[in-house]
Amino acid sequence: MDILKINHLKTQFHGLDGTAHAVNDVSLTMKKGDILGVVGESGSGKSVTALSVMGLIKPPGEIVSGEILFDGTDLRNLSEKEMRKIRGNRISMIFQEPMTSLNPLLRIRDQIGEMVMEHQNLSKKESYNYCVEMLEKVQIPHPEKRAKDYPHQMSGGMRQRVMIAMALSCNPEILIADEPTTALDVTIQAQVIDLMLNLKEQYETGILMITHDLGVIAEIAKQVVVMYAGQVVEKGDVFEIFDNPKHPYTSSLLKSIPKLGRRTQSSRPRLEEIKGVVPDLFTVRKYCDFFRRCPDATDECSKKRPALVNINSNSAVRCLKYEG
């Protein structure tokens, strides 16, 4: 069953320099209880897609067109009051940096308590007890004491666990995790990922995992969407894409990942880089956005803009090599 289906989403930001096409005709599907990975460089449109789903695009940004179907309901047709009943309740989000996402002036118990009182109709005392219970579930030691702390009194890993506790406090059907491990060291990253997987099994929550870390996606996701310059360039089964990437951008991303091996330093090849920079989002080009960086580019790539082509029922790629 599809719990989230995005069809031809376009989100733009208007400024003095023109209009930035941050998300340009993005379509993706997420099944109930699955983990869908969304990967790409900074500026590829991953986070803006997530904010569009949450209804958090504010002026000068706007969702220009497309559908965001959550359990069959188009979220774009809901009023702000109706959206507030879904946001943080049925759909929750973990933001990139917990220190800026948590209110520095409120204790942890008040921040989690405010959410569950709003959506679960709990009293203040009940919300405090529930907060302690959620902190315990995300493996924060001494939860009774920590519930009284302010965010600055916690480490980065602990603040991220608080964000996860907040996001899961209302048993959401979808959890959007936007770079949840970026600011954490490797050990804490592994702990946070294991925690999210355990809680997913416990609550049967679907997870939309946004990251630039392909290693994380390979470990936990079932399906993966690769974004570049505001568009989906490839999507499909995670094993199929990692074993046999179709798009040159996906292939280049995979070649840039360090791999463990027994070769000596002198025989180890250099990591491949993707030459050039991400194109600006203010221009909708009549040719492939990846053309100037693509190792497989042909003259045709400089003259025609590729469409997203279905390879089979489960995968698609945006590349002229597969058209026709």
DOFIPA-982067 format. One record per atom (N, C-alpha, C): residue number from 1; x, y, z. Coordinates in steps of 0.02 Angstrom, whole numbers. Each point is the difference from the previous one (the first is absolute). Example, Ala and Ser with C-alpha at 12.3 -4.5 7.8 and 13.67 -1.06 7.14 Angstrom:
BEGIN
1;660;-284;390
1;-45;59;0
1;45;60;0
2;-18;53;-36
2;42;59;3
2;-39;55;37
***
This chain:
BEGIN
1;42;-60;0
1;-42;60;0
1;44;63;0
2;-15;47;-44
2;38;63;-2
2;-25;47;54
3;45;19;46
3;-18;47;52
3;15;72;-22
4;50;8;-44
4;18;66;-26
4;14;-5;-74
5;-32;44;-38
5;11;0;-73
5;5;73;-22
6;57;18;-27
6;11;69;-25
6;0;-3;-76
7;-42;41;-30
7;-7;1;-73
7;18;69;-28
8;54;3;-39
8;19;59;-39
8;2;64;44
9;33;-5;56
9;4;56;47
9;49;53;-25
10;-21;63;1
10;43;56;-17
10;-3;51;56
11;57;14;30
11;5;50;54
11;52;52;-19
12;-19;63;2
12;44;54;-22
12;10;53;55
13;55;36;-7
13;14;56;45
13;13;62;-43
14;-35;54;15
14;4;60;-40
14;44;52;36
15;46;30;-38
15;45;50;29
15;18;53;-51
16;44;45;20
16;20;55;-43
16;38;-25;-62
17;33;-58;7
17;40;-27;-56
17;-41;-45;-45
18;-64;-9;16
18;-42;-43;-41
18;-34;-53;41
19;-21;-53;-32
19;-36;-55;33
19;45;-62;1
20;10;-26;60
20;39;-61;8
20;-47;-60;-2
21;13;-46;-47
21;-42;-60;-8
21;30;-55;45
22;-14;5;65
22;32;-44;49
22;-22;-72;-8
23;-64;-10;-13
23;-26;-67;-14
23;-38;6;-66
24;22;-38;-50
24;-26;9;-67
24;-26;-66;-29
25;-65;-12;10
25;-33;-59;-27
25;24;-65;33
26;-4;-2;66
26;21;-59;38
26;-59;-46;14
27;9;-64;-14
27;-51;-50;16
27;34;-58;37
28;-31;-23;54
28;26;-57;37
28;-57;-33;39
29;10;-63;18
29;-50;-39;35
29;32;-35;59
30;-35;1;57
30;24;-34;60
30;-54;-45;27
31;16;-63;11
31;-48;-49;25
31;-3;0;76
32;-55;-19;27
32;-11;-1;72
32;51;-45;34
33;34;27;51
33;48;-38;39
33;68;-10;-31
34;11;27;-61
34;65;-7;-34
34;47;58;17
35;63;-9;-19
35;49;53;5
35;20;21;-71
36;-13;62;-17
36;17;27;-66
36;58;49;9
37;55;-13;-34
37;58;44;3
37;-1;52;-56
38;17;62;18
38;6;54;-50
38;70;28;6
39;39;-6;-53
39;71;21;2
39;15;51;-54
40;56;35;9
40;21;50;-48
40;44;52;34
41;35;40;-40
41;43;52;27
41;-42;55;33
42;34;44;37
42;-34;58;28
42;-27;42;-58
43;-62;24;8
43;-31;40;-52
43;-38;-41;-52
44;-7;-65;13
44;-34;-42;-50
44;-76;1;9
45;-25;28;55
45;-72;5;11
45;-28;-49;50
46;43;-37;35
46;-23;-51;47
46;-41;31;58
47;30;49;33
47;-32;30;58
47;-62;40;-19
48;2;33;-57
48;-59;39;-22
48;-58;-47;-16
49;14;-59;-26
49;-52;-50;-11
49;-33;-19;66
50;42;-11;51
50;-26;-19;67
50;-41;57;30
51;24;61;-5
51;-37;57;27
51;-65;11;-37
52;-1;-17;-64
52;-63;5;-39
52;-51;-49;27
53;22;-61;16
53;-45;-50;28
53;-28;24;67
54;42;31;40
54;-21;23;66
54;-42;64;-2
55;-6;31;-59
55;-37;63;-5
55;37;57;32
56;66;-1;-3
56;41;51;33
56;35;47;-50
57;-24;2;-61
57;28;47;-49
57;-36;67;9
58;38;50;19
58;-27;67;13
58;28;50;-51
59;-35;56;-11
59;25;51;-46
59;71;21;19
60;44;11;-50
60;-13;6;-72
60;-5;-67;-37
61;-5;-55;37
61;-7;-65;-33
61;-73;-17;-9
62;-13;-43;-49
62;-69;-24;-10
62;1;-66;-39
63;-50;-42;15
63;-10;-60;-40
63;-43;21;-60
64;29;-5;-59
64;-32;25;-60
64;-51;-50;-28
65;18;-64;1
65;-45;-50;-28
65;19;-69;27
66;-43;-48;-15
66;13;-69;20
66;-46;-23;55
67;5;-64;16
67;-41;-31;52
67;46;-29;54
68;-23;4;63
68;33;-33;56
68;-53;-42;35
69;-6;-63;-20
69;-53;-43;24
69;23;-39;62
70;-30;14;57
70;14;-36;61
70;-61;-43;17
71;9;-65;-4
71;-55;-46;12
71;-61;17;-43
72;14;22;-62
72;-53;16;-48
72;-25;71;1
73;21;40;50
73;-23;70;6
73;55;47;-25
74;-18;46;-44
74;48;49;-25
74;10;54;53
75;60;1;29
75;15;48;54
75;-3;72;-24
76;7;11;-65
76;-2;68;-26
76;-71;31;5
77;-50;-43;7
77;-68;25;3
77;-24;14;71
78;43;-15;50
78;-19;10;70
78;14;71;23
79;-41;25;45
79;13;65;31
79;57;-7;51
80;26;56;23
80;54;-2;49
80;-24;-34;65
81;-62;13;19
81;-27;-32;60
81;-3;-76;-8
82;-22;-23;-58
82;-3;-72;-14
82;71;-30;-3
83;47;39;-28
83;68;-24;-6
83;33;-7;68
84;-17;43;47
84;29;-3;67
84;-20;-65;36
85;-58;-28;-18
85;-21;-63;30
85;41;-59;-25
86;30;9;-59
86;41;-53;-30
86;73;9;17
87;24;63;-5
87;71;15;11
87;19;-12;73
88;49;-42;12
88;22;-16;67
88;-41;-55;32
89;-54;-19;-32
89;-44;-52;26
89;3;-62;-44
90;-27;5;-61
90;2;-57;-46
90;63;1;-44
91;28;59;-11
91;64;7;-36
91;46;42;44
92;58;-27;18
92;48;36;41
92;66;7;-37
93;41;48;22
93;63;12;-34
93;56;12;50
94;57;-31;-13
94;61;13;38
94;43;45;-43
95;16;59;25
95;37;49;-40
95;75;-11;7
96;38;33;-44
96;72;-12;-6
96;37;15;65
97;-12;57;31
97;40;22;57
97;-45;8;61
98;4;-47;48
98;-45;2;57
98;9;61;44
99;59;29;2
99;11;58;43
99;-41;60;-23
100;-9;6;-66
100;-40;56;-25
100;-74;-18;-7
101;-15;-65;4
101;-70;-21;-6
101;-36;-1;68
102;39;-10;53
102;-29;1;68
102;-1;71;26
103;-51;16;39
103;-6;67;30
103;48;5;59
104;50;45;-3
104;50;4;54
104;-29;25;66
105;-60;29;-1
105;-29;29;60
105;-48;-47;37
106;-13;-58;-29
106;-47;-47;31
106;36;-64;20
107;-21;-28;57
107;25;-65;21
107;-26;-54;-48
108;36;-55;-3
108;-18;-54;-46
108;-71;-25;14
109;-19;-6;63
109;-67;-25;16
109;-55;46;-26
110;14;64;-1
110;-49;48;-24
110;-7;-4;-76
111;56;-13;-35
111;-3;-3;-73
111;-36;-62;-25
112;15;-57;31
112;-36;-61;-18
112;-72;3;26
113;-7;27;60
113;-67;5;30
113;-48;42;-41
114;26;55;-28
114;-43;44;-40
114;-29;-38;-60
115;40;-43;-30
115;-23;-37;-59
115;-53;-52;19
116;13;-39;53
116;-48;-53;17
116;-64;28;30
117;4;58;34
117;-61;31;25
117;-44;24;-57
118;33;23;-54
118;-36;25;-59
118;-34;-56;-38
119;37;-55;-10
119;-25;-53;-45
119;-29;-60;37
120;21;-13;62
120;-24;-59;36
120;-48;16;57
121;-15;64;9
121;-48;22;51
121;20;-24;70
122;63;5;17
122;24;-19;66
122;3;61;46
123;-6;-13;66
123;8;54;48
123;75;16;7
124;15;54;35
124;70;19;7
124;39;-53;37
125;-29;-30;53
125;34;-52;37
125;9;-62;-43
126;-52;-18;-36
126;4;-59;-44
126;53;11;-54
127;4;61;-26
127;49;14;-52
127;71;-4;26
128;10;20;63
128;67;-6;31
128;20;-73;6
129;-46;-42;24
129;15;-71;7
129;13;-32;-68
130;-38;22;-50
130;9;-26;-68
130;68;21;-28
131;20;61;16
131;66;25;-22
131;56;-44;27
132;-4;-16;65
132;51;-42;32
132;0;-69;-34
133;-59;-26;-15
133;-5;-65;-33
133;31;1;-69
134;-10;54;-39
134;29;5;-67
134;76;8;3
135;25;38;48
135;72;8;7
135;33;-67;18
136;-36;-40;38
136;25;-66;17
136;2;-45;-62
137;-51;7;-42
137;-3;-41;-61
137;56;16;-48
138;22;63;-1
138;56;18;-45
138;67;-6;36
139;-1;-36;57
139;61;-20;35
139;40;59;28
140;-34;51;24
140;33;54;36
140;5;-20;73
141;61;-2;29
141;7;-20;70
141;-31;51;48
142;-25;-24;56
142;-31;42;51
142;-53;46;-30
143;-51;-28;-33
143;-49;40;-36
143;-38;49;44
144;-12;-18;64
144;-36;46;45
144;40;64;10
145;65;-7;7
145;43;58;9
145;8;39;-65
146;11;-36;-55
146;12;32;-64
146;-62;38;-26
147;-59;-23;19
147;-61;34;-21
147;-3;72;25
148;37;14;54
148;0;67;29
148;56;44;-29
149;43;-29;-42
149;56;37;-28
149;-22;45;-57
150;43;51;-13
150;-7;41;-60
150;44;-30;-55
151;-13;15;-63
151;39;-30;-55
151;75;9;7
152;22;59;24
152;73;12;2
152;35;-44;52
153;-38;-32;43
153;30;-43;51
153;11;-71;-26
154;-17;-12;-63
154;7;-67;-29
154;52;-1;-56
155;27;-59;-13
155;47;-8;-56
155;-40;-2;-65
156;38;4;-56
156;-33;-2;-66
156;-39;-64;-11
157;29;-57;20
157;-34;-64;-8
157;-63;-4;41
158;3;28;61
158;-58;-2;43
158;-56;46;-26
159;19;58;-27
159;-50;45;-29
159;-34;-33;-60
160;39;-37;-39
160;-30;-34;-57
160;-49;-53;23
161;15;-34;55
161;-46;-49;28
161;-64;33;25
162;7;60;28
162;-58;38;22
162;-44;16;-60
163;31;20;-56
163;-37;15;-61
163;-38;-62;-25
164;33;-58;5
164;-33;-62;-20
164;-58;-15;46
165;10;10;65
165;-54;-11;49
165;-59;45;-15
166;14;63;-15
166;-54;47;-17
166;-36;-22;-63
167;38;-20;-50
167;-29;-19;-64
167;-44;-62;5
168;18;-45;46
168;-37;-63;7
168;-51;1;56
169;-6;56;35
169;-43;3;59
169;-74;-11;-16
170;-20;14;-62
170;-70;-8;-19
170;-11;-60;-46
171;50;-46;-2
171;-4;-60;-42
171;-17;17;-72
172;42;40;-34
172;-15;22;-68
172;1;-58;-50
173;-36;9;-54
173;1;-50;-54
173;60;10;-46
174;25;63;-3
174;60;15;-39
174;48;41;43
175;62;-20;0
175;54;39;32
175;48;23;-54
176;6;66;-8
176;48;28;-47
176;63;18;38
177;55;-32;-18
177;64;12;34
177;47;36;-48
178;10;65;12
178;41;42;-44
178;71;4;27
179;45;-39;-29
179;70;-3;21
179;6;-9;76
180;-31;-52;28
180;-2;-6;73
180;66;-16;33
181;50;-21;-39
181;64;-19;30
181;59;43;-23
182;-14;54;-36
182;54;39;-31
182;49;29;51
183;-26;28;55
183;42;36;48
183;28;-46;54
184;-9;-66;-7
184;19;-46;53
184;62;-40;-20
185;38;-23;51
185;57;-42;-16
185;-24;-70;-20
186;45;-40;-27
186;-19;-64;-30
186;-34;-46;49
187;25;-3;62
187;-29;-45;49
187;-72;20;17
188;-11;65;10
188;-67;24;16
188;-46;-8;-61
189;28;9;-60
189;-40;-10;-61
189;-29;-71;-1
190;42;-49;13
190;-22;-70;-1
190;-54;-12;53
191;8;30;58
191;-49;-8;54
191;-67;30;-20
192;2;59;-30
192;-62;34;-20
192;-36;-39;-54
193;38;-27;-49
193;-31;-40;-53
193;-32;-63;28
194;36;-35;45
194;-28;-60;31
194;-63;17;39
195;1;57;34
195;-58;22;39
195;-60;11;-46
196;11;34;-56
196;-55;14;-47
196;-28;-65;-28
197;43;-48;-16
197;-22;-64;-27
197;-42;-39;52
198;23;1;62
198;-37;-35;53
198;-69;32;11
199;-1;66;0
199;-64;34;11
199;-46;-8;-60
200;30;-5;-61
200;-41;-13;-59
200;-36;-67;6
201;37;-51;23
201;-31;-66;8
201;-54;2;54
202;13;38;53
202;-47;3;55
202;-65;36;-18
203;7;56;-39
203;-58;41;-16
203;-26;-10;-71
204;36;-40;-41
204;-18;-11;-70
204;-3;67;-38
205;47;43;16
205;3;66;-31
205;41;-2;-65
206;-26;30;-52
206;39;8;-62
206;49;57;9
207;61;-9;-27
207;52;51;9
207;23;26;-68
208;-3;65;-9
208;29;33;-59
208;68;27;22
209;53;-35;-18
209;68;17;22
209;35;43;-52
210;13;62;18
210;34;47;-44
210;73;6;22
211;46;-13;-45
211;71;2;19
211;44;5;-62
212;62;20;10
212;50;-3;-53
212;44;-61;10
213;-12;-37;55
213;41;-58;18
213;-28;-64;-30
214;30;-22;-55
214;-24;-60;-34
214;9;-63;42
215;49;2;45
215;11;-58;43
215;-59;-12;46
216;-29;54;26
216;-59;-5;43
216;-59;-29;-40
217;-9;25;-61
217;-55;-24;-42
217;8;-75;-16
218;62;-20;-16
218;12;-71;-16
218;-16;-45;59
219;9;27;61
219;-10;-40;60
219;-74;-8;18
220;-40;52;-11
220;-68;-1;29
220;-57;5;-49
221;11;28;-60
221;-56;14;-45
221;-19;-59;-43
222;-63;-1;-21
222;-24;-51;-47
222;-3;28;-71
223;-23;62;-6
223;-2;36;-63
223;42;63;6
224;26;25;-56
224;41;60;2
224;-18;45;-59
225;0;65;14
225;-12;52;-50
225;63;44;-2
226;28;9;-59
226;60;42;-9
226;-22;66;-31
227;16;56;33
227;-20;65;-25
227;61;41;-21
228;-11;41;-52
228;52;44;-25
228;-32;62;-29
229;21;59;22
229;-25;64;-26
229;-76;5;2
230;-29;-24;55
230;-72;7;9
230;-43;-53;-34
231;32;-50;-30
231;-37;-53;-35
231;22;-69;22
232;-45;-48;-9
232;17;-70;10
232;36;-25;-63
233;62;-25;8
233;37;-25;-58
233;0;-76;-3
234;-13;-32;57
234;-4;-73;1
234;-37;-22;63
235;-38;-54;-6
235;-33;-28;59
235;-12;-74;-12
236;-2;-38;55
236;-11;-71;-6
236;21;-37;63
237;5;-66;-6
237;22;-43;56
237;72;17;18
238;13;3;66
238;66;23;22
238;56;-46;-24
239;-12;-66;0
239;53;-47;-21
239;12;6;-75
240;-53;8;-38
240;7;7;-72
240;39;63;-18
241;-15;55;34
241;34;63;-16
241;73;-2;22
242;14;-30;57
242;69;-4;23
242;42;-48;-41
243;-32;-54;-23
243;37;-50;-40
243;5;20;-73
244;-51;34;-26
244;-1;16;-71
244;-32;69;-11
245;34;54;20
245;-28;67;-9
245;-8;17;-74
246;-56;30;-18
246;-14;17;-69
246;23;71;-18
247;-11;47;46
247;16;70;-15
247;74;14;15
248;34;37;-44
248;71;17;13
248;12;36;66
249;-49;39;22
249;7;35;64
249;-1;-50;58
250;-45;-48;-2
250;-2;-51;52
250;64;-40;1
251;24;-18;-59
251;63;-37;-5
251;58;40;29
252;2;65;-15
252;54;42;26
252;-3;7;76
253;-61;5;27
253;-8;3;73
253;28;-63;33
254;-17;-58;-29
254;23;-62;29
254;76;-8;-4
255;29;25;-54
255;73;-5;-8
255;38;46;48
256;-35;49;28
256;32;48;45
256;1;-24;73
257;-30;-59;13
257;-4;-26;69
257;65;-37;17
258;33;16;56
258;59;-38;21
258;-19;-72;16
259;42;-47;-18
259;-13;-71;13
259;59;-30;38
260;-16;-45;48
260;52;-35;36
260;31;-53;-44
261;65;-11;6
261;33;-51;-39
261;69;-15;29
262;33;-51;-28
262;65;-20;26
262;57;25;-44
263;-16;41;-49
263;53;24;-44
263;43;50;37
264;62;4;-21
264;47;48;31
264;-17;70;-22
265;26;48;36
265;-14;70;-17
265;21;17;-71
266;56;-29;-23
266;26;16;-66
266;-44;-28;-56
267;-34;-57;14
267;-41;-31;-53
267;-73;21;4
268;-19;37;51
268;-70;20;8
268;-16;57;-48
269;-51;-7;-42
269;-17;53;-48
269;-30;60;36
270;6;58;-30
270;-30;60;27
270;-76;-4;-6
271;-34;30;48
271;-72;4;-5
271;-18;45;-59
272;-51;-19;-37
272;-21;40;-57
272;-41;60;25
273;11;56;-31
273;-39;60;16
273;-48;15;-57
274;-55;33;17
274;-46;24;-51
274;21;71;-18
275;30;7;-56
275;28;66;-19
275;-55;51;-10
276;18;64;10
276;-49;53;-10
276;-44;11;62
277;-52;39;-8
277;-44;18;55
277;-73;-11;-21
278;-43;-4;50
278;-72;-7;-14
278;-23;63;-37
279;-38;-7;-54
279;-23;59;-38
279;-48;42;42
280;-3;65;-18
280;-45;43;37
280;-73;-20;-13
281;-42;15;49
281;-70;-20;-3
281;-45;54;-29
282;29;56;-21
282;-39;56;-26
282;-16;-8;-73
283;31;-50;-32
283;-10;-10;-72
283;-25;-70;-13
284;-54;-5;-39
284;-23;-65;-24
284;31;-12;-68
285;49;-44;-3
285;38;-11;-61
285;-37;-43;-50
286;17;9;-64
286;-29;-41;-53
286;43;-62;-13
287;50;-10;42
287;42;-59;-6
287;7;-32;69
288;33;-57;3
288;8;-37;63
288;37;41;52
289;-26;1;61
289;32;39;54
289;68;-28;17
290;11;-64;-12
290;65;-31;19
290;49;0;-59
291;-20;30;-55
291;40;-3;-62
291;72;22;10
292;12;57;31
292;68;27;6
292;44;-39;48
293;-28;-44;40
293;39;-38;48
293;3;-74;-18
294;-39;-20;-51
294;-9;-71;-15
294;58;-29;-40
295;29;-55;22
295;55;-32;-38
295;-25;-35;-64
296;-65;-13;-4
296;-28;-35;-58
296;-38;46;-47
297;7;66;8
297;-41;47;-39
297;16;-4;-75
298;-53;9;-39
298;6;3;-73
298;-28;67;-25
299;6;12;-64
299;-27;63;-28
299;-75;5;11
300;-35;-56;-3
300;-72;0;9
300;-19;26;70
301;42;-15;50
301;-14;21;69
301;0;76;7
302;35;34;-45
302;3;73;3
302;-58;34;-36
303;-43;-41;-31
303;-54;28;-41
303;-70;-20;25
304;-3;-54;39
304;-66;-26;20
304;-2;-13;75
305;-57;17;31
305;-9;-11;71
305;-31;-69;11
306;31;-44;38
306;-26;-68;8
306;-61;-3;44
307;-43;-49;-13
307;-58;-14;41
307;16;-59;46
308;-40;-8;52
308;8;-57;45
308;-31;-61;-34
309;41;-49;-16
309;-21;-59;-38
309;-5;-60;46
310;-56;-36;-3
310;-9;-61;39
310;41;-57;-31
311;45;-29;40
311;40;-57;-23
311;-41;-63;9
312;-33;-6;58
312;-46;-55;14
312;-52;27;49
313;-40;-44;29
313;-54;23;45
313;27;30;64
314;65;-10;14
314;27;21;64
314;54;53;-5
315;23;16;-60
315;56;46;-6
315;-8;46;-60
316;33;60;5
316;-4;49;-54
316;65;40;0
317;16;30;-57
317;61;39;-6
317;-12;59;-48
318;32;56;13
318;-5;59;-42
318;65;8;-39
319;2;-34;-57
319;61;1;-41
319;-18;-16;-72
320;30;36;-48
320;-16;-10;-70
320;20;-69;-25
321;47;-32;34
321;22;-67;-22
321;-57;-50;2
322;-50;13;43
322;-54;-48;10
322;-65;22;-34
323;0;57;-32
323;-61;21;-35
323;-7;-38;-65
324;-61;-23;-13
324;-12;-37;-62
324;21;-73;4
***
